Amino acid sequence: MRGLAPRSGVVVCDVAGLGPPGLAQVELLARLELAARRGGGRIALRGPEPALRALLGLVGLGIQVEGEVEEGKPAGGVEEAVETGDAAS
C-alpha cells in the first residue's frame, strides 16, 4: 500500500462496480484499510452504493468516502474561531 499512496497517504478505491454489498466486500475493504493504516495511510471509497455505506457503518468500519470531509476534521479552508464577548470565552 505504501507504493500506491500519494503524499496525502490516501489510496482511493473505486467500489462502484462491486455489485450487491455483502460480507466478502466488507472483509476486502477491512483488509485494505488495515494494510493502509499499517503503512501510515488510509483508503477512501469512490462511488459506494448507499447499501454498502450502510453495511460498513453497521459493522463499525468508518471508511472515508472520496470528496467527503473526514469526521472530526474541518473542511479545507475552514477555520474555527471564537468571537470576543462570546459566552464560551
C-alpha positions in Angstrom: 0.0 0.0 0.0 2.9 2.3 0.6 3.8 2.3 -3.1 0.3 3.2 -4.0 -0.3 6.0 -1.6 0.3 9.6 -2.8 1.7 12.2 -0.4 -1.7 12.5 1.3 -1.4 8.9 2.4 -4.9 8.1 1.0 -5.5 5.4 -1.6 -8.7 5.8 -3.5 -10.6 2.5 -4.1 -13.3 2.6 -6.8 -16.1 0.4 -5.5 -18.9 1.4 -7.9 -18.8 -1.9 -9.7 -18.7 -4.3 -6.7 -22.3 -5.3 -7.1 -24.6 -6.0 -4.1 -22.8 -5.5 -0.8 -22.1 -8.5 1.3 -19.6 -9.8 3.9 -17.0 -10.5 1.2 -16.9 -6.8 0.2 -16.8 -5.8 3.9 -13.9 -8.2 4.6 -12.0 -7.0 1.5 -12.4 -3.3 2.4 -11.4 -4.0 6.1 -8.2 -5.7 4.9 -7.4 -2.9 2.6 -8.0 -0.3 5.3 -5.8 -2.3 7.8 -3.0 -2.6 5.2 -3.2 1.1 4.5 -3.1 2.0 8.2 -0.1 -0.2 8.8 1.6 1.7 6.0 0.7 5.1 7.6 -2.2 5.9 5.3 -5.9 5.2 4.8 -8.3 4.3 2.0 -11.2 6.3 0.6 -14.0 4.9 -1.4 -15.2 6.2 -4.7 -18.8 5.6 -5.8 -20.1 3.4 -2.9 -23.7 2.4 -3.1 -25.8 3.6 -0.1 -26.3 -0.1 0.9 -22.6 -0.6 1.1 -22.1 2.5 3.2 -24.9 1.4 5.5 -23.4 -2.1 5.8 -19.9 -0.7 6.6 -21.5 1.6 9.2 -23.4 -1.4 10.7 -20.2 -3.4 11.2 -18.3 -0.3 12.6 -16.0 0.4 9.6 -15.8 4.2 9.3 -14.1 4.2 5.9 -13.8 7.6 4.3 -15.7 8.4 1.1 -13.8 10.4 -1.6 -14.8 14.0 -1.6 -16.3 14.0 1.9 -14.6 15.5 4.9 -13.4 13.0 7.5 -15.5 13.1 10.7 -13.9 15.4 13.3 -11.8 17.3 10.8 -12.8 20.8 9.5 -13.3 21.2 5.7 -10.3 22.6 3.8 -10.1 26.3 4.1 -12.4 26.5 7.2 -11.0 27.9 10.4 -12.7 27.8 13.8 -12.7 31.0 15.7 -14.2 32.3 18.9 -15.5 35.8 18.8 -14.7 38.2 21.7 -17.6 38.6 24.0 -18.8 35.1 23.1 -20.2 33.1 26.0 -17.5 30.4 25.6 -14.6 32.8 26.2 
